[in-house]
């Protein structure tokens, strides 16, 4: 088995050939770590961004901590991606639920469904909004639920 020798001091000074050696050595390893968390196509982007981050900060990093930096950044970026996806999915679900609630309300008005039943089926954020509208309207004596 062939060992690869990388001069980290050269990498820190901007030597692209040494950086390519570092990349070739760590890319498969970091992909292995990232693929434990996210799909491969996402892992590729995350690992690439870790190397870009390293390249941009190379002169400020401690040479003997490169290994730890690369692995920890990869893991943290994967976890951040997963957290972001959870937020996105939560918002998508809220939009979907509000859209469905809006359709239910439209059918309720058209079909004469009792509004209190429809109102109770709304998600909390939609219900709070409609309660505030209801309170304003009740003050003006337009209608009540």
Helices and strands as residue ranges (DSSP letters): H 8-12, H 16-34, H 40-57, G 58-60, G 63-65, H 66-111, H 115-120, H 124-139
